[in-house]
Amino acid sequence: MRREVTLALFGLLLAPLRSAMPVPPAPSSQGLTVVLLLDVSASMTHVPLPLDARYAQVYNAFAQGLRPEDRAAVGVMAASTRFGPLTSDPKELSASVRRLLQAAETDRLGPSPLWDGALSAMPIFESAGGPSALLLFSDGRSTGNVHGLDELIAQAVERHVSVSAVVEGAGTPLLARAASSLDAGDAIEKLTTATGGRRLLDRPPDPRQRNPGPLISVIMDNLHR
């Protein structure tokens, strides 16, 4: 399953996707069931989404890492979380990410309930017939949650869903840390370690050198081993 999404596609005006959870079809093989959840909150990017090349890089690496027997879905998380359908059709997956990336700017300026968003992905894996994985692209700054990290871990472990992540943003300086303000990447690492996933950091000294696509590719390769 190989399709590229260009930034020009993100600029199309498409109808907003409803937040209702799609009902995935029954699996036809024992391929990977994988969901990519994109954090599009304002802490991730201060520019309009069509101008941020990282989302195209992440999606392209994700799509290129899929195999024909895999089923995949994409979601976006800001103040609320929306998912496209679970599919093995490259065209359907590409169309869904284009719709999703039309997230309203007002939604992006609210809280970033990453734990809630990841937890809402869990029902997608109910029909999985093979390995299941959730892949996060986020800075890990999770705020305004109803559910906690421990609850997310428990649900993922119960459903045999590994959670991996590519984490953006600067780390918290060691001397400035307090018990209540640890580096957001540390919380992500707790999640990935507990569920058998992998956390990779995209934190170059110069933020202009951020390049998450190859890290997504590494994780996709690992998921198929």
N, C-alpha and C positions, 0 to 999 in steps of 0.2 A: 504494500500500500504506500505509494510514493506520490505526493502532490506538494507543490510549493504554493504558498500564499504570499503575494507581494504586498507592499505597503499600499499600492494603488487600490487593491481590493478592499482594504480596510476603510477606504474613504467612501465607499458606496453607501447611500442612504437606504437602509433596509428596515423592514418592520421589526419592532422590538420583540424579543423572545419572551414568552410567558415564563414565570418562575416555577410553574408546576413541574414536578419531577416526571420526566418521560418514562414510559414503561418499556424496558428493553426487550427485544425479541429473544426467543429461546436460542441458546448457542447451537451452532452446527458442527463445532469441532472442539478440540481441547486446546485451542490457542489462548493467548494471553487476553485477559479483559483488563483494560487500563484506562484510567481517567486522568486527564491533564487539567489541573485547576490553576488558573492564572489569577494572581492578585493584581487587580487594576486600581487599587485604592491610591489616593493622592500621595501617600508616603512612598509609593513605588515609583511614581513618575509625576512631575509637575507640568508636563506638556500634554496636549491632546494625544490620545492613543494612536491615531494614524501617523503621528510624527515620531513615535518611539519605536525604533527599528528592532528593539529587543524582542517584542512580542512576535514579530514575523520570524525572527531567528529561532525562537523557542518552538513555535508551532511547526516550522519547517523541519527542524531536527526531530521533533516528536513524530510527525507524519512519515518521515523517511525511515524512522526506526521501526515502524510497524511491519508485520508480515501478513501475507494474505489471509492466514487463518485467525488473526487477531481481531478483536472487537474493541473499539475505542470511542470515547466521548470527551468533550471539552467543556469546561465550566469557567465562569468568571466570577470573582468574588470582590465586592466592595462593601457597601453597607448591606447589600443583599447578595444572594448567590443564585446564579442561573446556570442550567446545564443544557447542552444540546443532546440529541438522541444518541444512544449507544448503537454503533453501526460498524460494519465491515466495508462500507462503501466509501471510497476516498472522496468522491464528489459530495456526498452528503456531509461528511465530516468537515470538508473545506467550507461548504456553505454555512454550516452551523457556527464555525468560528468567526466568519465574517459578520454574522448577525450579532453574536455575543459581544464582539469588540466595539459595538456601537453603544457601550455602556454610557448612561447619562452622566454628565459632569457633576450634577448635584448628588448622585448616588456615590460617586467616587470621593466626595468631600466629607462623607460621614465616617462612622467607625469602621474598623477592619476586623470583623469577627471571623478570623481564620479558622479557629477550632470549630465554630458552628458550621462554616462553609464546608470544611473537610468532612465533618460528621454527616452533613446532608448528602454527601456523595455515597455513603455506605449502602443505601438501598439499591443502587445501580448494580452492585455486585451480587445480588441475590440469585440471578440466573447464571452466574459464572460457572462454566464447566471445567475450567482449568485454572491456572495461576491468576491471581488478582493483584493489581497494583494501583496505587494512587500516586501521582507525580505532581508536586507542588512547585510553583514558581512564585517566590514571595520574598519579602524582606523579614518575615517572621514577626512583625510587630502586630500582634493580635490583640484587638481591643473590642470592648462592647459585646463580649460573648455571653450567651445564656448557658452554654455548656463549657466544661473545663477540659484542659488537655488530658487529664487522667481518664475522663469519660471517653474521649476520642480514642485514646490508646486501647482502652478495654474493648470498644466496639470493633476496632480494626483487628485486634488479636482474635476476637471471637469469630469474625468473618474470614479470617486468614487473608487479610489484605495487607500487603507490605506498603509502607509509605516512604517515598523518597522525595528529596527536595533539592532544588538549586536555590540558594539563598543569596539575595542581593543586599546592598547597603553596607554602611560602615559598621564595624564592631563597636561595642561600648568600651571605652578606655578602662583598664583594670582598676585604676585608682579611683575612678568615678562610680564604680559599681556599688550598689547596695543590694541587700537581700531581695528587695522588691523590684529591682531594675536590672536584672542580669541581661547580658547580650541576648537579643531575640534569637540569634542562631543557636544558642545553647538549648532553648526550649524545643526548637526544631530537631536538634540532635537527639534529645530525649525521645521524641516521637519516632524518628527513623530507626534508632537503635532498638527500641522496644518492639517494633513491628517487623524487623528484619530488612529494613530498607537502607538507603544510603543518603547522606547529606554531603553536598558539594557546595563550596563557597565561591561566588563570583564577586570578589572584592579587591580589585586591583587598586594600587595607590591613586591612580588617576581614574576617576569614574568614567571618563570618556573611553577608556579601554575595556569596559565591561563587555563580555562576549559569552553570553550564557548558552548559545547554541551547541558548541562542542560538549559542554557539560551535560546537557540533556541527552546528547548522543551516547555519552558514556553510560548514563543510567539506562537508557533503552537497550543498549548492548548487554548490560548486566542482567536485565530482566529476562532476557532470552537464553541465558546460560543454564 
